[in-house]
Amino acid sequence: MDRESVMEFLGHVPLLQRLPSSSLRKIAQVVEFKHYDVGDLIVQEGESGDGVYFIWEGDAEVSGNDNDDKGNQPELHLKKYDYFGYGAFNSIHEVNITAVSKLTCLVLRHEYRSLMQPKSIWNADETMETFSMVEHILKLEPLEVDLFRGFTLPDAPRFGQVFGGQTIGQALAAACKTVDCLKLVHSFHACFLLAGDINMPMLYKVHRLRDGKSFATRKVEAFQEGNLKFTLIASFQKEEAGFDHQEVMMPAVPAPEMLLPMEELRERRIFDPLLPIDYRNKIAKRKYIPWPIEIRFCERTNSTNYTKTKPSLKYWFKTRGKLSDDPALHRCVVAYASDFIFLGVSLNPHRKDGFKTASLTLDHSMWFHRPCRADEWLLYVMESPSAYNARGFCSGRMFNRKGELVVSLTQEGVIRKAKATTTKPKSKL
């Protein structure tokens, strides 16, 4: 049997889906096929067995000791993609496993058990110190099958509450870790219900809505203190040959190497004599923490947050540092980065002196058309065709450096004038 088929099989085992694809590749190289006839005893109670068994084909039955009262024991049948022996390393099995049909198992021997316990959900070959910051942000703690926990790191963007892109990226990462690694997300639709608390972890519960040969569908619900904060529905597809065309063209913009990074732009704005001194002082006083995404704006401008501009924006972006080589991770990072500045474009035509607003994302949708790497430059082109009834709508496209359209996306959010705060004068007595 070819290793590609073995890896695809392993990717359907719920226990293994949360592992990095690099771990699955290694497991696919070392597992052994074992065949059994009807009635064969695979593992006997009181023995340690050979390792972890994954049922490739056929059925098995779990039974206890012959002296037990079997009338009180429900029958337990194991079928394709089920497993046994996990957690029993170097210890004895408490049950008998018997083949009830012709049975084939893949066996991962005890000496390879470390492959099932990597430090990261994305890469088993590197240490945590070598990961990009955004890879740390999207690292989830698997609690059980289909349940994950995510955190807001001290140096992660937060904006007073959990950054929407972080919730999107972590929820999508949770969904990705329940689908075989040969299927990649091609679209998702997210809905924000309540703002997230940056001081609390977020629990992500994944629901397996459908698993087909070519497509899979997942629903993710995000909770804090039992309150539903966010939902996401994602569709995944196995790569296949098909029709190919692209009508939209990438706009002509300077190459990212010709543009200034945000840090240098910030320094220039602090000392720019053409900008209001109050605005420059405000920038200088604000604590600056670099984003894990590097951004280079295509158009240099002296406008401020109070300057009316067109409802559009173009910039290049990529991660700071190199990402692990998992295609699913790169799509999660692009989803994470897509929420920076996006809704703010709908406010551009309405800015003026004393401009203060309150905004909140309502929903966010993305379509991945072609493969992309988030640690290589991508051009983000966004515009807001409409704002009405305290809602702003934005659409966007992302291109790689070859001019290929890799992502299309939309977002809608609440945009309101901030309510004036009235404070009672305090007595000086």
Sequence and secondary structure as in RCSB ss.txt:
>XXXX:A:sequence
MDRESVMEFLGHVPLLQRLPSSSLRKIAQVVEFKHYDVGDLIVQEGESGDGVYFIWEGDAEVSGNDNDDKGNQPE
LHLKKYDYFGYGAFNSIHEVNITAVSKLTCLVLRHEYRSLMQPKSIWNADETMETFSMVEHILKLEPLEVDLFRG
FTLPDAPRFGQVFGGQTIGQALAAACKTVDCLKLVHSFHACFLLAGDINMPMLYKVHRLRDGKSFATRKVEAFQE
GNLKFTLIASFQKEEAGFDHQEVMMPAVPAPEMLLPMEELRERRIFDPLLPIDYRNKIAKRKYIPWPIEIRFCER
TNSTNYTKTKPSLKYWFKTRGKLSDDPALHRCVVAYASDFIFLGVSLNPHRKDGFKTASLTLDHSMWFHRPCRAD
EWLLYVMESPSAYNARGFCSGRMFNRKGELVVSLTQEGVIRKAKATTTKPKSKL
>XXXX:A:secstr
  HHHHHHHHTT HHHHTS HHHHHHHHHH EEEEE TT EEE TT   SEEEEEEES EEEE  TTS GGGS  
EEE TT EE TT TTS  SSEEEESSSEEEEEEEGGGGGGGS S SS SSS GGGS HHHHHT  EEEETTEEEE
   TTS  TTS  HHHHHHHHHHHHHTTS TTEEEEEEEEEE S   TTS EEEEEEEEEE SSEEEEEEEEEET
TEEEEEEEEEEEE         S       GGGS  HHHHHHHHHT TTS HHHHHHHHHS     SEEEEESS 
    TTS   SEEEEEEEESS   S HHHHHHHHHHHTTSSTGGGGGGGG  TT  EEEEEEEEEEEE S   TT
S EEEEEEEEEEETTEEEEEEEEE TT  EEEEEEEEEEEEE            
